Amino acid sequence: MFRPVFFVLLFIPFAGFAQDPAQTPARQAPVAAPDATTAPQPLSEEVADAEAAIEKSDWKAAQAKLEPWLINHPKDARALFDAGYAADYQNRLDDAASLYRRATEANPDSFEAHLSLGLLLARQGNLNGARPELVTAANMDAGDSGHVAKARAWRALAEIDRKTDPAQASNDLIQALKLSPETTDETLLAASLADQAGQTEAAEDAYRRVLAEDPKSVAANAGLAHLLIARKQYSDAETTIRAALEQAPGDPALTAQLATVLVAQDKAEALPTLQKLHDAHPADANITRMMAEVLAEAGDAVGSDKLYTGLMAASPNDLDLLVAHGQNLIRQLKYNEAFAVFSQATELDPANADAWSGLAFAASNTNRPSITLHALTMRSKLLPENPSTYFLWATSYDMLHQRKSAVTCYHQFLKSSAGKFSDLEIQARQRLLVLESKN
């Protein structure tokens, strides 16, 4: 009678300056070497020496030249940008952000300062702060930095907008492509945006373009597999994933996708695949949920419930966990405990049909016919009846000595069961003989 709440992991690859702006490497390629367009002031000897050191990647020497100069010249935009540039390369990110911002304030027309500040804030995960700086840079004259640098601003904006405004992200990407040729990362981003917009054919085409150039691309293979899984083309998805895993053995995203398609196809390999994945990532709640569901489906209610109990310690009011836990308790014939769990679940969400189904079954098996009828009434508002619910209706009315209603429901059960529940059908016919003989 229970519908397992199956948690499917779908991995959508990210692209651009990283999977997540906050997870990028400490330093990207430089926006641009310092040049005379950064600020209108004449070039001092100290700043010239600092820039010579920067050209040699001698960041400490550049810092040593710039710090005393900036004490006496705190609004020298070019020196501020140079100092930010050197701090950025030394991974002194907060110092770099402060210096870049001071450079934009000293010279609001500095494209390099706005772009560098925007990219740095994005890398730090401050997307709200990064976006206005990148918008400013994207709409400025890039000067000697050229179209490629300006395209970087648009690409970064596409990455920021992809989660909250996919349509705007797509427009950002189009602007970047007007300025420089499409990169593999941009193709992946375009595919992901198309997928988010429900344009699956365009997404598939983009993923396949990447794979034509790089068959080993984990992101493209994972993205294509995600599309195939969404279409329930599990066999095709499995072929794609296995080919990708040959190039990237043990990749967690691909392995999770493989487990998903194996489970969907009821293949025996699903459980050991998931076990291996869970052993490698024991703290991953999504993988643990998936493992728990597969164990339950495999008949290991005890092992499954051990995982669910661990998950519930961190999320005691997670409705899906409660329902799954309750179902495992019923599989273990722990009806009183299941009754308490399903009661809690129905209080948390009165519109959850699985919770009402579980409560009805647990109440029936703990001799609470009135509560069983109430649970069935609530469930019937959400889902159609089935043979199991008709039988619960019938036995509950029978226990309450509501003979006419019990007879009606027993007949409805027999009509709907069509020989699929032989033991219950025998019981129903026996009760009908008794009840109908009283007419």
C-alpha positions in Angstrom: 0.0 0.0 0.0 3.0 2.3 0.3 4.6 4.4 -2.4 8.3 4.7 -1.5 9.5 8.3 -1.5 12.4 7.7 -3.9 15.1 10.4 -3.7 16.8 10.7 -7.2 20.1 12.5 -7.4 20.3 14.6 -10.5 23.6 16.4 -11.1 23.6 19.5 -13.3 27.1 20.7 -14.2 28.1 24.3 -13.7 30.6 26.1 -15.9 32.3 29.5 -16.3 34.6 30.9 -13.6 33.9 27.7 -11.5 31.0 25.4 -10.5 30.2 28.0 -7.8 31.8 31.5 -7.7 32.7 30.9 -4.1 34.6 27.7 -4.9 37.0 29.1 -7.5 40.8 28.8 -7.3 42.4 31.5 -5.2 43.5 33.4 -8.3 42.3 33.6 -11.9 44.3 34.8 -14.8 45.0 38.6 -14.4 42.4 41.0 -15.7 45.1 43.1 -17.3 48.6 44.3 -16.6 48.7 47.8 -15.2 48.7 50.5 -17.8 48.5 54.2 -18.3 44.7 54.1 -18.8 44.1 53.1 -15.2 44.4 56.7 -13.9 45.2 60.1 -15.2 48.0 60.9 -12.7 51.6 61.1 -14.0 53.5 57.9 -13.4 55.8 58.3 -10.4 59.1 56.5 -10.0 57.8 54.4 -7.1 54.8 53.2 -9.1 56.9 52.6 -12.1 59.3 50.5 -10.0 56.3 48.6 -8.6 55.0 47.8 -12.0 58.4 46.6 -13.1 58.3 44.2 -10.2 54.8 43.1 -11.1 56.0 42.3 -14.6 58.5 40.0 -13.0 55.8 38.5 -10.7 57.7 39.9 -7.8 54.7 40.7 -5.7 56.5 41.3 -2.4 58.8 43.9 -4.1 55.8 45.6 -5.7 54.0 45.7 -2.3 57.1 47.2 -0.6 57.2 50.0 -3.2 53.4 50.7 -3.2 52.6 50.7 0.5 54.7 53.7 1.5 53.7 55.6 -1.7 50.0 55.1 -0.9 50.4 56.5 2.6 51.2 59.8 1.1 49.1 59.4 -2.0 46.0 57.6 -0.9 43.9 58.5 -3.9 46.4 57.5 -6.6 44.0 55.2 -8.5 46.8 53.5 -10.6 48.8 52.7 -7.5 45.7 51.4 -5.7 44.9 49.1 -8.6 48.6 47.9 -8.7 48.5 47.3 -5.0 45.2 45.4 -5.3 46.6 43.4 -8.2 49.7 42.4 -6.2 47.6 41.5 -3.1 45.2 39.4 -5.3 48.1 37.3 -6.6 49.4 36.8 -3.0 45.9 35.5 -2.0 45.4 38.5 0.4 41.9 38.7 -0.9 40.3 41.1 1.7 43.2 43.5 1.2 42.9 43.2 -2.6 39.1 43.9 -2.5 39.7 46.9 -0.3 42.4 48.3 -2.7 40.3 47.6 -5.8 37.4 49.4 -4.3 39.5 52.4 -3.4 40.8 52.4 -7.0 37.2 52.5 -8.3 36.4 55.4 -6.0 39.5 57.3 -6.9 38.9 56.7 -10.6 35.3 55.6 -11.4 36.3 55.2 -15.1 38.8 52.4 -14.4 37.5 49.3 -16.2 40.2 47.1 -14.8 39.4 48.1 -11.2 35.7 47.5 -11.5 36.2 44.1 -13.3 38.9 42.9 -10.9 36.7 43.9 -7.9 33.7 42.2 -9.3 35.6 38.9 -10.1 37.2 38.9 -6.7 33.9 39.4 -4.9 32.4 36.6 -6.9 35.2 34.3 -6.0 34.6 35.1 -2.4 30.9 34.3 -2.8 29.7 37.9 -2.4 27.5 37.8 -5.5 25.4 40.7 -4.4 28.5 42.8 -4.2 30.0 41.4 -7.3 27.1 41.9 -9.7 27.0 45.8 -9.7 30.8 46.0 -10.3 30.6 43.5 -13.2 27.6 45.3 -14.7 29.6 48.5 -14.5 32.6 46.9 -16.2 30.4 45.2 -18.8 29.0 48.5 -19.9 32.3 50.5 -19.9 34.9 51.1 -22.6 37.4 48.4 -22.0 40.2 50.5 -23.5 43.5 48.6 -24.0 42.1 45.6 -22.1 40.0 44.8 -25.2 37.0 42.7 -26.0 38.3 39.6 -24.3 38.5 41.2 -20.9 35.0 42.7 -21.3 33.7 39.3 -22.3 34.9 38.1 -18.9 32.6 40.5 -17.2 29.6 39.2 -19.2 30.6 35.5 -18.5 30.9 36.2 -14.8 27.5 37.8 -14.8 26.1 34.8 -16.6 27.4 32.6 -13.8 25.9 34.8 -11.1 22.5 35.1 -12.8 22.2 31.4 -13.8 20.6 30.4 -10.4 18.2 33.3 -9.9 17.5 34.5 -13.5 18.3 32.0 -16.2 16.9 34.2 -18.9 19.1 37.0 -17.9 22.1 34.6 -17.7 21.4 33.5 -21.2 21.4 37.2 -22.4 24.7 37.7 -20.5 26.2 34.8 -22.3 25.1 36.1 -25.7 26.8 39.4 -24.9 30.0 37.5 -24.1 29.9 35.6 -27.3 29.6 38.8 -29.3 33.0 39.8 -27.9 35.0 36.5 -28.1 34.6 33.0 -29.5 32.7 30.4 -27.5 34.7 28.4 -25.0 33.9 24.9 -23.7 32.9 26.4 -20.4 30.4 28.7 -22.2 29.0 25.8 -24.2 28.5 23.9 -20.9 26.9 26.9 -19.3 24.6 27.4 -22.3 23.6 23.7 -22.1 22.8 24.1 -18.4 20.7 27.2 -19.0 18.8 25.5 -21.7 18.2 22.6 -19.4 16.9 24.9 -16.7 14.6 26.5 -19.2 13.2 23.2 -20.3 14.9 23.4 -23.7 16.1 19.9 -23.6 16.9 19.5 -27.2 19.1 22.6 -27.2 20.8 21.4 -24.0 21.5 18.0 -25.5 22.9 19.6 -28.7 25.3 21.7 -26.6 26.4 18.8 -24.5 27.1 16.7 -27.6 29.1 19.5 -29.1 31.4 19.5 -26.1 31.7 15.7 -26.2 32.5 15.8 -29.9 35.6 17.9 -29.0 36.3 16.2 -25.7 34.7 12.8 -25.2 36.3 12.7 -21.7 34.4 15.8 -20.4 32.9 14.7 -17.1 30.7 17.8 -17.0 29.3 17.2 -20.4 28.7 13.5 -19.8 27.0 14.2 -16.5 24.9 16.8 -18.1 23.8 14.6 -20.9 23.1 11.7 -18.5 21.0 14.1 -16.4 18.8 14.8 -19.5 18.5 11.2 -20.3 17.5 10.3 -16.7 14.9 13.1 -16.8 13.4 11.5 -19.9 13.6 8.1 -18.3 15.9 6.8 -21.0 17.7 4.8 -18.3 19.5 2.4 -20.6 21.0 5.2 -22.8 21.9 7.1 -19.6 23.7 4.1 -18.2 25.7 3.7 -21.4 26.7 7.4 -21.3 27.7 7.2 -17.6 29.7 4.0 -17.9 31.7 5.5 -20.8 32.4 8.6 -18.7 33.4 6.5 -15.7 36.0 4.8 -17.8 37.7 8.2 -18.1 36.9 9.4 -14.6 36.8 6.3 -12.3 35.1 7.0 -9.0 33.8 10.4 -9.9 31.1 10.9 -7.3 28.6 12.7 -9.5 28.8 10.1 -12.2 28.7 7.3 -9.7 25.6 8.7 -8.1 24.0 9.0 -11.5 24.9 5.4 -12.3 23.3 4.3 -9.0 20.2 6.2 -9.9 19.7 4.5 -13.3 20.6 1.1 -11.8 17.9 1.5 -9.2 15.4 2.7 -11.8 16.0 -0.4 -13.8 15.9 -2.7 -10.7 19.4 -4.0 -11.4 21.1 -6.0 -8.7 24.2 -3.9 -9.2 22.4 -0.9 -7.7 23.0 -1.8 -4.0 26.7 -2.5 -4.2 27.2 0.6 -6.3 25.4 2.7 -3.7 27.2 1.0 -0.8 30.6 1.9 -2.4 29.4 5.5 -2.9 28.1 5.8 0.6 31.3 4.4 2.1 33.2 7.0 0.2 30.9 9.8 1.2 29.3 8.8 4.5 28.4 12.4 5.5 26.5 13.1 2.2 22.8 13.2 3.2 21.5 12.8 -0.3 23.6 9.6 -0.9 22.5 8.3 2.5 18.8 8.8 1.7 19.2 7.0 -1.6 21.0 4.2 0.1 18.3 3.9 2.7 15.6 3.7 0.1 17.3 1.0 -1.9 17.9 -1.0 1.3 14.2 -0.7 2.1 13.2 -1.8 -1.4 15.7 -4.7 -1.1 13.9 -5.9 2.1 16.4 -4.7 4.6 14.1 -2.6 6.7 16.4 -2.7 9.7 19.5 -1.5 7.8 17.4 1.1 6.0 15.9 2.5 9.2 19.3 2.8 10.8 20.3 5.3 8.1 17.0 7.1 8.3 17.3 7.4 12.1 20.8 9.0 11.6 19.4 11.5 9.1 16.5 12.4 11.4 18.9 13.3 14.1 19.9 16.3 12.0 16.4 16.9 10.5 13.8 15.7 12.9 10.9 17.4 11.1 11.8 16.3 7.6 8.5 14.9 6.3 10.0 12.6 3.8 12.3 11.1 6.4 9.4 10.6 8.8 7.3 8.9 6.3 10.1 6.6 5.2 10.9 5.8 8.9 7.3 5.0 9.5 7.1 2.7 6.5 10.2 0.8 7.8 8.6 0.5 11.3 5.5 -1.1 9.6 7.8 -3.5 7.7 9.2 -4.5 11.0 5.7 -4.9 12.5 6.3 -2.1 15.0 2.8 -0.7 14.6 2.6 1.4 17.7 5.8 3.2 17.0 4.7 3.6 13.4 1.4 5.1 14.6 3.3 7.8 16.6 5.6 8.6 13.6 2.7 8.9 11.1 0.7 11.0 13.6 3.6 13.5 13.7 3.9 13.5 9.9 0.2 14.3 9.4 0.4 17.1 11.9 3.4 18.5 10.1 1.7 18.3 6.7 -2.0 17.5 6.5 -1.8 17.4 2.7 0.7 14.5 2.6 -1.1 11.4 1.2 1.7 9.0 2.2 1.5 10.1 5.8 -2.3 9.5 5.9 -1.9 6.1 4.2 0.7 5.1 6.8 -1.5 6.4 9.7 -4.5 4.4 8.4 -2.5 1.2 8.2 -0.8 1.7 11.6 -4.1 2.6 13.3 -5.8 -0.5 11.8 -3.1 -2.7 13.1 -3.4 -1.2 16.6 -7.2 -1.6 16.8 -8.0 2.1 16.3 -10.9 1.9 13.8 -12.2 5.4 14.2 -8.7 6.9 13.6 -8.3 4.6 10.6 -11.5 5.9 9.1 -10.4 9.5 9.8 -7.0 8.9 8.1 -8.7 7.2 5.1 -11.1 10.2 4.8 -8.2 12.6 4.7 -6.2 10.4 2.3 -9.2 10.2 -0.1 -9.1 14.0 -0.5 -5.6 13.5 -2.0 -5.5 10.2 -3.8 -8.0 7.7 -5.3 -9.0 4.5 -3.5 -7.2 1.2 -4.1 -7.8 -2.4 -3.0 -5.8 -1.8 0.2 -7.7 1.2 1.3 -11.1 -0.4 0.5 -10.1 -3.3 2.7 -9.2 -0.9 5.5 -12.5 0.9 5.1 -14.3 -2.4 5.3 -12.6 -3.8 8.3 -12.8 -0.5 10.2 -16.6 -0.3 9.6 -16.9 -3.9 10.5 -15.1 -3.4 13.9 -17.4 -0.5 14.6 -20.4 -2.7 13.7 -21.5 -0.4 10.9 -22.7 -3.4 8.9 -24.0 -1.7 5.7 -20.9 0.4 5.2 -18.7 -2.6 5.8 -20.6 -4.7 3.3 -20.4 -2.0 0.7 -16.6 -1.6 1.2 -16.0 -5.4 1.2 -17.7 -5.6 -2.2 -15.7 -2.7 -3.5 -12.5 -4.4 -2.3 -13.4 -7.6 -4.1 -14.2 -5.8 -7.3 -11.0 -3.8 -7.3 -8.6 -6.6 -6.1 -9.3 -8.9 -9.1 -7.6 -11.9 -7.5 -4.4 -10.1 -6.5 -4.9 -10.4 -2.8 -6.0 -14.0 -2.3 -5.7 -14.1 1.6 -7.6 -10.9 2.1 -10.2 -11.9 -0.5 -10.9 -15.1 1.5 -11.3 -13.0 4.6 -13.6 -10.5 2.9 -15.9 -13.3 1.5 -16.1 -14.9 4.9 -17.1 -11.6 6.5 -19.7 -11.0 3.8 -21.3 -14.4 4.4 -21.7 -13.5 8.0 -22.8 -9.9 7.5 -25.2 -10.5 4.7 -26.8 -13.5 6.4 -28.1 -11.0 9.0 -30.5 -9.4 6.5 
